[in-house]
C-alpha cells in the first residue's frame, strides 16, 4: 500500500471516498469512467479494460487486446449501455462477462473479462498515491470532469488468447473521472503513462482546447511524487499517422528533469465520440535511461485525421 508521505505537496492528498462510485450531476455529458491499462513488451501485447456509467444510470464497457503478439486483428468487445442498479458500486461492478472489484481505498483491485476469443484476469496493487486534477493548483477543466484521478500499480494475472495462456507480472495504470465529459473541446492531445518497475511512474497530459495548451500530470521517482510543470513532446508518425515512437522532456514542480523515450510496437483506435479518434499505443519505454513500459494516447478530430491520411504525406 502506498504512503501519502511521498507527495511533494501535502494538499494533493486524495480522499479514498473517490475510489468509489459518485452521484453524478444532471448535466448533458455527465458520466463516470474507469480504464485499466497494461503493456507487455516481452509479448508485444497491450490491452485495456474500460467501463463507464452515465448520469442516467446506464453503463457499458469496452475491451481491446492488440499488438503483434495478438496478430493483425485486435481482439475487442464493446458491451452496450444498459441500466444498472443505483447501488451497484465499483467494489462489485459486473456487466456481462466483465467484473471489477476495487477495495475503495485506492489500493487493490481485481478485474476479469471473459470473451470467446480472450480472457483477461489480473490483480492490481497501487504503489504510489493517486494524482488528482482537482487538487492540482491548475484545477480540472470543466469539460474534462469534476475531477480526475491517475494512479499506477503492480499487476499480476493471466491472458488467454484462444488455446494459449500467458502469465504476466508487471505494472499498469488506471484513471477514474467523474462529472462532465465533453469530447469536442479537445482539438488535439497526447496522454502518456509509463512505469519503470515500482520505482518510477510518469503521467502527463498535454492537450489543446479552447485555443490554449494545457499541461497536467505527475512524476513519481526517487521516493517523491511531484506534479508536472512543463513537458516537451516529440512524436514520430507513419504515413497513416499512427505514432511509431516519441520522446518527452518533463520538468516537475520539484525542479527535477525526466526524459521518456518510447518505441511503439502496437496501436489501436478507440472512438469515444464519432468526431474524435483516440489512437492508443503500447511500447517499450525508457525513463531516464531505465527500461520500462509506456502507453500514449493521441487524440485527433476524426475528420482531420481522415483528411491527413487521404492527402499526406506532405
TAHU-V57251 format. One record per pair of residues at least 24 apart in sequence whose ideal C-beta (glycine too) atoms are under 10 Angstrom apart, sorted by the first residue. I is the first residue (numbers start at 0). J is the second residue. D is the distance in Angstrom with one decimal. If there is no record, write none. Layout:
i/j/d
I/J/D
I/J/D
This chain:
i/j/d
0/102/9.6
0/104/7.9
0/105/8.9
0/106/5.2
0/107/8.3
0/124/8.1
0/125/7.4
0/126/8.8
1/105/7.6
1/106/7.6
1/124/9.5
1/125/5.5
1/126/6.0
1/127/5.1
1/128/5.1
1/129/8.5
1/150/8.5
1/151/9.8
1/152/8.9
1/197/10.0
1/219/9.4
1/224/9.1
2/127/8.7
2/128/7.6
2/222/9.5
3/127/9.6
3/128/5.2
3/129/9.7
3/224/9.2
4/128/9.1
4/222/9.1
4/223/9.8
4/224/9.8
5/126/9.9
5/127/6.4
5/128/6.7
5/219/7.0
5/221/9.6
5/222/5.8
5/223/5.9
5/224/4.9
5/225/9.4
6/127/9.0
6/128/5.9
6/130/9.2
6/134/9.6
6/217/9.3
6/219/9.4
6/223/8.2
6/224/5.4
6/225/8.2
6/226/9.4
7/217/9.2
7/218/9.6
7/219/9.9
7/223/5.7
7/224/6.4
7/225/4.1
7/226/7.6
7/251/7.9
7/252/6.3
7/253/5.2
7/255/9.7
8/134/8.4
8/135/9.2
8/136/8.5
8/224/9.1
8/225/7.7
8/226/7.3
8/252/7.3
8/253/9.3
10/131/10.0
10/134/6.4
10/135/9.8
10/136/8.6
11/128/7.6
11/129/9.1
11/130/7.2
11/131/6.6
11/133/9.9
11/134/4.8
11/135/7.4
11/136/9.4
11/217/8.6
11/224/7.9
11/225/9.1
11/226/7.2
11/252/10.0
12/128/7.1
12/129/9.2
12/131/8.6
12/134/7.5
13/105/6.9
13/128/6.8
13/129/4.7
13/130/8.0
13/131/4.8
13/133/8.6
13/134/6.6
13/146/8.7
13/148/6.6
13/150/9.1
14/105/9.4
14/129/9.9
14/131/9.2
14/134/9.8
15/102/9.0
15/103/6.6
15/104/4.8
15/105/5.5
15/106/8.4
15/129/8.9
16/103/7.9
16/104/9.7
16/105/9.9
17/103/9.3
17/105/7.9
17/129/7.8
17/131/7.7
17/133/9.1
17/146/7.0
17/148/6.4
17/175/7.3
17/177/8.0
18/88/9.9
18/89/7.1
18/90/8.8
18/101/5.7
18/102/7.4
18/103/4.7
18/104/6.2
18/105/4.8
18/106/8.2
18/108/9.0
18/125/9.8
18/129/8.0
18/148/8.0
18/150/9.4
18/175/7.3
19/88/5.7
19/89/5.6
19/90/7.1
19/101/7.6
19/102/9.9
19/103/4.8
19/104/9.6
19/175/9.5
20/52/7.3
20/83/10.0
20/85/9.1
20/86/9.1
20/87/7.7
20/88/5.0
20/89/5.4
20/90/8.9
20/92/8.3
20/101/9.7
20/103/9.3
20/175/9.9
20/177/8.4
21/52/9.4
21/89/9.8
21/145/7.9
21/146/9.0
21/175/9.4
21/176/9.8
21/177/4.4
21/178/8.0
22/54/9.0
22/85/9.3
22/177/9.1
23/52/7.8
23/53/7.5
23/54/4.1
23/55/8.9
23/56/8.9
23/145/8.5
23/177/6.3
23/178/7.0
23/179/9.2
24/54/6.6
24/145/7.1
24/177/9.0
24/178/6.3
24/179/7.2
25/54/5.8
25/55/8.9
26/54/6.7
26/141/9.9
26/145/9.7
26/178/7.9
26/179/5.4
26/180/9.8
26/181/9.3
27/54/8.9
27/179/7.9
27/181/8.0
28/53/9.0
28/54/8.6
28/142/8.0
28/144/9.9
28/178/8.8
28/179/4.9
28/180/5.4
28/181/4.7
28/182/8.3
28/183/9.4
28/272/9.8
29/53/6.5
29/54/3.2
29/55/8.1
29/144/10.0
29/145/9.2
29/177/8.5
29/178/6.8
29/179/6.2
29/180/8.0
30/54/6.7
30/55/9.4
30/57/9.5
30/58/9.5
30/144/8.7
30/176/8.2
30/177/7.6
30/178/8.0
30/179/8.0
30/180/5.0
30/181/10.0
31/58/9.0
31/89/9.0
31/144/8.6
31/145/9.4
31/175/7.7
31/176/6.9
31/177/4.0
31/178/7.9
31/180/8.8
32/58/9.7
32/59/9.8
32/60/9.6
32/144/8.9
32/147/9.5
32/174/8.1
32/175/7.4
32/176/5.7
32/177/7.9
32/180/7.2
32/271/9.1
33/60/9.6
33/89/6.9
33/92/8.4
33/99/7.1
33/101/8.0
33/108/9.2
33/110/9.8
33/148/9.0
33/173/6.5
33/174/7.1
33/175/4.8
33/176/8.2
33/177/9.4
34/60/9.7
34/61/8.6
34/172/8.5
34/173/6.6
34/174/6.1
34/175/8.7
34/176/9.5
34/269/9.4
34/279/10.0
34/296/9.9
35/99/8.0
35/108/7.7
35/110/6.0
35/112/9.8
35/119/9.3
35/121/8.2
35/123/6.6
35/152/9.1
35/154/8.2
35/171/6.1
35/172/7.5
35/173/4.8
35/174/8.9
36/151/9.5
36/154/9.5
36/170/9.9
36/171/5.8
36/172/4.8
36/173/7.1
36/174/8.5
36/192/6.5
36/279/8.5
36/281/8.4
36/292/9.5
36/294/5.3
36/296/9.2
37/64/9.6
37/110/9.7
37/119/8.3
37/121/7.1
37/123/9.0
37/154/5.5
37/156/8.4
37/158/8.6
37/167/7.5
37/169/7.1
37/170/8.1
37/171/4.3
37/172/8.2
37/173/9.9
37/281/8.6
37/292/8.5
37/294/8.8
38/66/8.8
38/154/9.9
38/169/7.7
38/170/8.3
38/171/7.7
38/172/8.9
38/192/9.0
38/193/8.3
38/194/8.8
38/261/9.8
38/264/8.9
38/265/9.1
38/280/9.3
38/281/4.2
38/282/7.1
38/283/8.3
38/284/8.4
38/291/9.0
38/292/4.0
38/293/6.9
38/294/5.5
39/64/10.0
39/66/8.0
39/68/7.5
39/154/9.5
39/158/7.8
39/165/7.5
39/167/5.5
39/168/9.8
39/169/6.7
39/171/9.8
39/264/9.8
39/281/7.9
39/292/7.9
40/66/9.0
40/68/9.6
40/169/9.1
40/261/10.0
40/262/8.8
40/264/6.6
40/265/9.7
40/281/7.5
40/282/7.1
40/283/4.1
40/284/8.4
40/290/8.8
40/291/9.0
40/292/6.1
40/293/9.1
41/68/9.0
41/165/9.5
41/167/8.4
41/169/8.6
41/283/8.8
41/292/9.8
42/66/7.7
42/67/9.0
42/68/4.5
42/69/9.1
42/158/8.1
42/160/9.6
42/165/5.9
42/167/7.3
42/264/9.8
43/67/4.2
43/68/3.9
43/69/8.2
43/264/5.1
43/265/6.7
43/281/8.5
43/283/9.3
44/68/4.0
44/69/5.8
44/74/9.9
44/158/7.1
44/160/8.3
44/165/7.5
44/167/8.7
44/264/8.7
44/265/7.4
44/281/7.5
45/69/9.0
45/73/9.7
45/263/9.5
45/264/7.8
45/265/5.6
45/266/9.0
45/267/7.8
45/279/7.6
45/280/7.6
45/281/2.7
45/282/8.1
45/292/8.6
45/293/9.9
45/294/6.7
46/73/9.1
46/74/8.3
46/75/9.8
46/112/9.0
46/117/8.4
46/119/6.2
46/121/9.7
46/158/7.2
46/171/9.5
46/265/9.9
46/267/9.2
46/279/9.9
46/281/8.3
47/119/9.5
47/171/9.2
47/172/9.4
47/173/9.6
47/267/8.5
47/269/8.2
47/279/7.1
47/281/9.3
47/294/8.4
47/296/9.7
48/76/9.9
48/97/6.8
48/98/10.0
48/99/7.4
48/110/5.8
48/111/9.1
48/112/5.6
48/119/6.8
48/121/9.4
48/173/9.3
49/77/9.2
49/97/9.6
49/174/9.9
49/269/7.8
49/271/9.1
50/78/8.4
50/89/8.8
50/92/6.6
50/94/6.8
50/97/6.8
50/98/9.9
50/99/6.4
50/110/9.5
50/112/9.8
51/80/8.3
51/176/9.3
51/177/10.0
51/180/8.6
51/271/9.0
52/80/8.8
52/82/9.9
52/83/6.5
52/85/9.9
52/87/8.8
52/89/9.4
52/92/8.9
52/94/9.5
52/177/9.2
53/80/7.1
53/82/9.9
53/83/9.8
53/180/9.7
54/177/9.8
54/178/9.3
54/179/9.4
55/80/9.1
55/82/8.2
56/81/9.8
56/82/5.8
56/83/6.3
56/84/8.1
56/85/5.9
56/87/9.4
57/81/6.2
57/82/5.6
57/83/7.2
58/82/8.0
58/83/4.4
58/84/9.8
58/87/8.3
58/92/8.2
58/93/9.9
58/94/6.1
59/83/9.4
59/94/7.1
59/95/10.0
59/97/9.7
60/92/8.9
60/94/5.1
60/95/8.1
60/96/9.4
60/97/4.9
60/98/10.0
60/99/8.7
60/112/8.0
61/97/9.2
61/112/9.8
61/269/7.3
61/271/9.1
62/96/9.2
62/97/7.2
62/112/5.1
62/113/9.8
62/114/7.1
62/116/9.9
62/117/7.9
62/119/7.0
63/267/5.2
63/268/9.3
63/269/7.0
63/279/7.4
64/112/9.3
64/114/9.3
64/116/8.4
64/117/5.5
64/119/7.0
64/158/7.2
64/160/7.4
64/265/9.8
64/267/8.8
65/264/9.7
65/265/5.1
65/266/7.3
65/267/4.3
65/268/9.8
65/279/7.9
65/280/9.3
65/281/7.6
66/263/9.7
66/264/5.8
66/265/3.2
66/266/8.6
66/267/8.5
66/280/9.5
66/281/6.0
66/282/9.6
67/264/6.3
67/265/6.3
68/158/9.4
68/160/8.1
68/163/9.7
68/165/8.2
68/264/8.5
68/265/8.1
69/116/9.6
69/117/8.4
69/158/9.6
69/160/6.6
69/265/7.8
69/267/9.8
70/160/8.8
72/116/9.7
73/265/8.5
73/266/9.4
73/267/5.4
73/268/9.3
73/279/9.9
74/114/7.2
74/115/9.8
74/116/4.9
74/117/4.7
74/119/9.5
74/158/9.9
74/160/7.2
74/161/9.5
75/114/8.9
75/116/8.9
75/117/9.4
75/267/7.9
75/269/9.3
76/112/7.6
76/113/9.7
76/114/5.1
76/115/9.3
76/116/8.1
76/117/8.5
77/269/9.9
78/112/9.5
89/175/8.4
99/123/9.7
99/173/9.9
101/173/9.0
101/175/8.9
105/129/5.1
105/148/7.8
105/150/6.5
105/152/9.4
105/173/9.7
105/175/9.1
106/150/9.9
106/152/8.6
107/152/8.3
107/153/9.7
108/152/7.9
108/154/9.6
108/173/7.5
109/156/8.8
110/154/9.2
110/156/8.0
110/171/9.8
110/173/9.4
111/156/8.7
111/157/9.9
113/159/8.7
114/159/9.5
115/161/9.3
116/159/9.1
116/160/7.4
116/161/6.9
117/158/6.9
117/159/6.0
117/160/5.4
117/161/7.8
117/163/9.8
118/156/9.9
118/157/7.6
118/158/7.5
118/159/4.2
118/160/8.8
118/164/8.6
119/156/7.2
119/157/7.9
119/158/5.5
119/159/7.9
119/160/9.8
119/167/9.9
120/156/5.1
120/157/5.6
120/158/8.1
120/159/8.4
121/153/9.9
121/154/5.1
121/155/6.2
121/156/2.6
121/157/7.3
121/158/8.1
121/167/7.5
121/168/9.2
121/169/9.8
121/171/7.8
122/152/9.1
122/153/8.1
122/154/6.9
122/155/5.3
122/156/6.1
122/168/9.8
123/150/9.3
123/151/9.5
123/152/4.7
123/153/7.3
123/154/5.5
123/155/8.6
123/156/8.8
123/170/9.6
123/171/6.3
123/172/9.4
123/173/6.8
124/152/5.3
124/153/4.7
124/154/7.9
124/155/8.0
124/170/9.9
124/171/9.8
124/197/9.2
125/150/5.4
125/151/7.1
125/152/4.1
125/153/8.0
125/171/10.0
125/173/8.4
125/197/9.7
125/200/9.7
126/150/8.9
126/151/6.5
126/152/5.8
126/153/6.1
126/170/8.0
126/194/8.7
126/196/9.0
126/197/4.3
126/198/8.7
126/200/7.4
126/219/8.3
127/151/6.4
127/152/8.4
127/194/9.7
127/197/8.3
127/199/9.6
127/200/5.8
127/217/8.5
127/219/4.5
127/220/9.7
127/222/9.6
127/223/9.9
127/224/5.6
128/217/9.3
128/219/8.5
128/224/6.4
129/173/9.1
129/174/9.2
129/175/8.0
129/217/9.5
129/224/9.9
130/174/9.2
130/200/9.3
130/202/6.6
130/215/8.4
130/216/7.3
130/217/4.4
130/218/9.9
130/219/8.6
130/224/7.5
130/225/10.0
130/226/7.2
130/227/9.4
131/175/9.9
131/217/9.8
131/226/9.9
132/174/9.7
132/176/8.2
132/204/8.6
132/215/5.7
132/216/9.3
132/226/9.8
133/178/9.4
134/226/9.1
135/214/9.9
135/215/6.1
135/216/8.8
135/217/8.7
135/226/5.7
135/227/9.1
135/252/9.6
136/226/8.0
136/252/9.0
137/213/7.6
137/214/7.8
137/215/6.7
137/226/8.5
137/228/9.8
138/215/9.2
139/176/8.4
139/178/8.0
139/215/8.1
140/179/9.4
140/181/9.8
140/184/8.0
140/185/9.8
140/206/8.4
140/208/6.8
140/209/8.4
140/211/9.8
140/213/6.7
140/215/8.8
141/178/8.0
141/179/6.2
141/181/8.7
141/184/9.4
142/178/9.6
142/179/6.2
142/180/7.6
142/181/4.4
142/182/8.5
142/183/8.2
142/184/4.5
142/185/8.1
142/208/7.0
142/209/8.1
143/176/6.9
143/178/8.0
143/179/7.6
143/180/6.9
143/181/8.3
143/182/9.8
143/184/8.6
143/185/8.8
143/204/9.0
143/206/8.5
143/208/8.6
143/213/9.2
143/215/9.0
144/174/9.8
144/175/9.3
144/176/4.0
144/177/6.0
144/178/4.3
144/179/6.5
144/180/6.2
144/181/9.9
145/176/8.1
145/177/5.7
145/178/2.8
145/179/7.1
145/180/9.9
146/175/8.8
146/176/7.1
146/177/6.6
146/178/6.8
147/174/6.4
147/175/7.2
147/176/4.0
147/177/8.0
147/178/8.5
147/180/9.5
147/204/9.0
147/215/8.4
148/173/8.2
148/174/6.1
148/175/4.4
148/176/7.2
148/177/9.0
149/173/7.8
149/174/4.9
149/175/8.3
149/176/9.4
149/190/9.6
149/192/7.2
149/200/9.1
149/202/4.9
149/203/9.7
149/204/8.5
149/215/8.7
149/216/7.5
149/217/7.1
150/174/7.5
150/175/8.1
150/192/9.6
150/200/8.3
150/202/8.7
150/217/9.5
150/219/9.7
151/192/7.0
151/193/8.6
151/194/5.1
151/197/8.2
151/199/9.0
151/200/3.9
151/201/8.7
151/202/7.7
151/217/9.7
151/219/7.4
152/194/8.9
152/197/8.5
152/200/8.9
153/194/9.2
153/196/8.9
153/197/6.1
154/194/9.9
169/194/8.2
169/196/8.5
169/197/9.9
169/291/9.2
169/292/6.9
170/194/4.0
170/195/8.2
170/196/6.7
170/197/6.8
170/199/9.5
170/200/7.8
170/291/7.6
170/292/6.5
171/292/8.5
171/294/9.2
172/200/7.8
172/201/9.9
172/202/7.3
172/292/9.2
172/294/7.0
174/202/8.5
174/204/9.8
180/271/8.3
180/272/9.4
181/208/9.8
181/272/8.9
182/270/9.8
182/271/5.8
182/272/4.2
182/273/9.5
182/274/7.1
182/275/4.6
182/277/9.1
182/298/8.4
182/300/9.8
183/208/9.4
183/272/7.2
183/274/6.2
183/275/7.2
183/300/8.8
184/208/4.6
184/209/5.8
184/210/10.0
184/275/10.0
185/209/9.4
185/213/10.0
185/272/9.7
185/274/9.9
185/275/6.5
185/277/9.7
185/298/5.5
185/299/9.2
185/300/8.4
186/210/8.2
186/211/9.7
186/212/9.8
186/275/9.9
186/298/8.7
186/299/9.0
186/300/7.2
186/303/8.9
187/212/9.8
187/275/9.9
187/297/7.9
187/298/6.2
187/299/6.1
187/300/7.7
187/303/8.2
187/304/9.8
188/212/9.5
188/213/8.6
188/232/9.9
188/275/9.9
188/277/9.2
188/296/7.9
188/297/7.3
188/298/4.6
188/299/8.9
189/230/8.6
189/232/5.2
189/234/6.6
189/242/8.6
189/245/7.7
189/247/8.1
189/295/6.1
189/296/7.4
189/297/5.6
189/298/8.0
190/215/9.5
190/216/9.0
190/277/8.4
190/279/9.4
190/294/8.6
190/295/7.0
190/296/4.3
190/297/8.0
190/298/7.4
191/216/7.9
191/230/8.5
191/232/7.9
191/234/10.0
191/245/8.0
191/247/6.5
191/249/9.4
191/259/7.1
191/261/8.3
191/280/9.8
191/284/9.1
191/293/6.7
191/294/7.0
191/295/4.9
191/296/7.7
191/297/9.6
192/216/9.0
192/284/9.9
192/292/8.9
192/293/7.4
192/294/5.3
192/295/8.3
192/296/8.8
193/247/9.1
193/259/6.1
193/261/7.2
193/282/8.7
193/284/4.8
193/285/9.2
193/286/6.2
193/291/5.8
193/292/6.1
193/293/3.8
193/294/6.8
193/295/8.6
194/219/8.9
194/284/8.4
194/286/8.0
194/291/5.4
194/292/6.0
194/293/8.4
194/294/9.6
195/220/8.1
195/284/8.0
195/285/7.9
195/286/5.0
195/287/8.0
195/288/9.6
195/289/4.6
195/290/6.9
195/291/3.5
195/292/8.2
195/293/9.9
196/289/8.2
196/290/9.1
196/291/7.0
196/292/9.7
198/222/8.6
198/286/9.4
198/289/8.0
198/291/9.2
199/257/8.3
199/286/5.2
199/287/7.5
199/289/6.9
199/291/6.8
200/224/8.1
200/286/8.9
200/291/9.2
201/227/8.3
201/230/9.7
201/247/8.2
201/249/6.9
201/251/9.4
201/257/6.3
201/258/9.9
201/259/6.2
201/284/8.8
201/286/6.0
201/287/9.6
201/291/8.9
201/293/8.4
202/226/9.9
202/227/7.8
202/249/9.9
202/294/9.9
203/227/5.1
203/229/9.5
203/230/4.8
203/232/8.0
203/247/6.8
203/249/6.2
203/251/9.8
203/257/9.5
203/259/8.6
203/295/9.8
204/230/8.9
204/296/9.0
204/298/10.0
205/229/9.5
205/230/5.5
205/231/8.9
205/232/5.8
205/247/8.6
206/298/7.6
207/298/9.4
214/249/9.4
216/249/7.7
216/251/8.6
217/249/9.7
217/251/7.3
217/252/9.2
218/249/6.2
218/250/9.0
218/251/4.5
218/252/9.1
218/253/8.1
218/255/6.6
218/256/9.5
218/257/5.2
218/259/9.8
218/286/8.9
218/287/10.0
219/251/9.5
220/251/9.1
220/253/9.9
220/255/7.5
220/257/7.0
220/286/7.6
220/287/7.5
220/289/9.4
221/253/9.4
221/255/7.8
221/287/9.8
223/251/8.8
223/253/6.2
223/255/8.0
224/251/8.9
224/253/9.0
225/250/9.7
225/251/4.0
225/252/4.9
225/253/4.0
225/254/8.5
225/255/6.9
225/257/9.8
226/251/6.3
226/252/5.0
226/253/8.8
227/251/5.5
227/252/7.7
227/257/8.8
228/252/5.3
228/253/9.1
228/254/8.6
228/255/9.9
229/256/9.9
230/257/9.2
230/259/9.1
232/259/8.9
232/295/8.8
232/297/9.8
233/260/10.0
234/261/9.5
234/263/9.4
234/280/9.6
234/295/7.4
234/297/6.8
235/262/9.8
235/263/8.8
236/263/9.9
236/278/9.2
236/297/8.5
236/307/9.2
236/311/9.3
236/312/9.1
237/263/9.6
237/266/9.2
237/312/9.1
238/307/9.6
238/308/8.0
238/311/6.6
238/312/5.1
239/266/9.3
239/278/9.7
239/304/9.1
239/307/8.9
239/308/5.5
239/311/8.7
239/312/9.6
240/276/9.8
240/278/7.6
240/297/8.3
240/299/7.4
240/303/9.7
240/304/6.2
240/305/9.9
240/307/5.6
240/308/6.1
240/311/7.4
240/312/9.2
241/265/9.5
241/266/4.6
241/267/9.6
241/268/8.9
241/278/6.2
241/280/7.4
241/297/8.7
241/308/9.8
242/266/6.8
242/278/6.4
242/279/9.4
242/280/5.1
242/282/8.6
242/295/6.0
242/296/9.4
242/297/5.6
243/280/8.5
243/282/9.0
244/280/9.6
244/282/7.6
244/295/9.8
245/280/8.6
245/282/8.2
245/284/9.2
245/293/8.2
245/295/6.0
245/297/8.9
246/285/9.9
247/284/9.7
247/286/9.5
247/293/9.2
247/295/8.9
249/286/9.5
255/287/9.6
256/287/8.6
257/286/6.5
257/287/6.1
258/285/8.1
258/286/7.3
258/287/5.9
258/288/7.8
259/284/6.1
259/285/7.4
259/286/5.5
259/287/8.4
259/291/9.0
259/293/6.7
259/295/9.4
260/284/6.7
260/285/5.0
260/286/8.2
260/287/9.6
260/288/8.5
260/293/8.6
261/285/7.7
261/286/9.3
261/291/9.1
261/292/8.7
261/293/4.0
261/294/8.7
261/295/6.9
262/293/8.8
263/293/8.3
263/294/9.5
263/295/7.5
266/295/9.5
266/297/9.2
267/296/9.9
268/297/9.9
268/299/9.7
268/301/9.4
268/304/9.0
269/296/7.9
269/298/9.7
270/301/7.2
271/298/9.3
272/301/8.4
273/301/6.5
273/302/9.6
274/300/6.2
274/301/5.5
274/302/7.2
274/303/9.7
275/299/7.4
275/300/6.3
275/301/6.2
275/302/9.9
275/303/9.9
275/304/9.4
276/300/7.7
276/301/4.8
276/302/9.5
276/303/9.0
276/304/5.5
276/305/8.7
278/304/8.1
